Amino acid sequence: MGISRSSRHKRSASGAQRAHYRKKRKFELGRQPANTKLGAKRIHTVRVRGGNIKYRALRLESGNFAWGSEHVTKKTRIIVVVYNASNNELVRTNTLVKGAIVQIDATPFRQWYEQHYVQPVTKRVSKASAATETAPVEEQKRSNHLQRKVDERKKEAKIDPLLEHQFSAGRLYATISSRPGQSGRCDGYILEGKELEFYLRKLRTSKSKHS
């Protein structure tokens, strides 16, 4: 028996069993879940209704993640899945699905911040980021116009202490907002503000439960 998305097997609101008046239909079909894992990129194409194509990601290792408060998006490496509201098994197996909370590499965002604001993103620098540190940006010669521009930017260069702590570790918490099994992409955004606080609490409680 194939997977079906019809609801004819469901009981009615009063609890009565519905009559079986027809067989399954092609337009009601469902397919096996993609269960996208972390690994070297592997994407299959699926021909669907109307001759359209879906991109079934079986393995992915990177994606485009947006830093909302700074209005910047960078392609970065996904390190690990840390939380999933629906199922802890998806965390254990590093399965990438929409809504999963992951840790991503902070390097592209740190490099952009330091180049844009001409100042370090955090005072505390991890050993890993210190090793890849380039020559200080301050030493570069700049025109008066560019210097004024940089000075104006520095006035607004404020960063959330929780994000600063993550930058020092070289990893940022982000959520996946695309559907890897449908679009073949694993894109999302960095967690900030109340949303970040919420998921940090969730992570703390889940760790205390399993310890």
Number of C-alpha atoms within 10 A of each C-alpha: 4 10 11 16 13 13 10 16 11 11 12 11 7 6 8 9 12 12 9 8 6 7 7 14 10 10 10 11 12 12 9 7 10 19 18 24 21 19 14 11 14 14 19 13 14 13 10 9 10 6 8 9 13 17 18 22 24 22 22 22 18 20 18 16 24 19 16 12 10 11 7 12 18 17 15 18 18 24 17 20 24 17 24 23 12 10 10 13 11 20 19 13 14 22 21 31 22 17 17 22 25 24 20 23 20 21 19 13 22 18 16 15 17 16 15 14 19 19 16 15 21 17 11 13 18 13 12 12 17 11 9 9 11 9 8 12 14 11 7 8 9 11 8 9 8 11 12 12 12 17 13 12 13 14 9 9 15 9 12 10 10 14 20 18 16 16 23 21 17 19 18 24 22 25 24 22 17 19 20 25 23 16 16 23 22 24 23 23 18 22 22 19 11 9 10 17 13 12 17 16 11 14 16 10 12 13 10 8 8 6 6
